[in-house]
């Protein structure tokens, strides 16, 4: 329908479960990830992308998104603070 059959391949698996028979080392042009978790580090997101890059990405390949910014603004919420400390 979009003319990219045979060009784009989606592998619906956890990275750890992908074998080199399925995706040879260094053969991927673009890695697309979803890092919108807890401050870009939740669920080991950045570590997983780094591992995928080393394992799959060809030299000169792209990682998308290529940039993320973390912006913080201090605030105080005593009830929220107590709830988080109680966990």
N, C-alpha and C positions, 0 to 999 in steps of 0.2 A: 503494500500500500504506500510506503514512503520511498521505495526504490533502493533501500539499503540492505535488502536481504543478501546475505553472503558477505556484507561489509561490516556490519555491526553484529557482535555476538554477545549475548548476555548469558552469564553463567550463574544460575540461581543457587549458589552454594556458599557455605562459609569458606573463607579463603584457605583455612587449614585443611579442608576436605578436597581441595582441587589437586589433582595429580598432574605430573609433567606430561602424561599422555594426553590429557585434556587441554592444557595450556603449557606449551614449552617455555622454559626459562628465557626471559628476555625477548618475548615475542609480542608483547602487548603495546599498542600505540598510545592508548589513553586509559587511565584509571579514574573512574568517577566514584566518589565516596560521599557518604552522608556523615558529617561530623557535627551536626547540630545537637550535641549532647551537653553534658554538664561542663560548661566553660571550655569546650574543645578538648578536654582530656578525659571526660567520663567514658566508661566502657572501653578504655584503652584505644580510643579512636586514632590518635596520632601515631601510636605505636603500630597499629594494624596497617595503616597507610604506608608507613615507612617499611614495614616488612613486605607488603605487596610490591612496593617500588623496587626493592632489592631483588625480589623473586621473579617478578613478571615484566617489569617495564623495560622496553628497549631503550638504548641510548638515544637521547633527544626526545623521548616520549613525554606526554603531558599528564599531570595530575590535576583533576578538577574537583572541587575548587582549588585554585593555586594559591590563594591567599585568604587568611581569616584575620579579623581584628577582634580583640577582646577589649571591651570598654567597661569600665567599672565606675560606679557612682556610690559613694558612701551614704548610708542611711541607717537609721536606728529604728528597730521594731522590737521592743522588749518581749512581747509575746512570742514572736517568731524566733527570736534568739533563744528563749527558754525552751521552746519546742525542739529546736535543732540540737541544743546541748543535751537534751534528755534522750536523744536517740542513741 
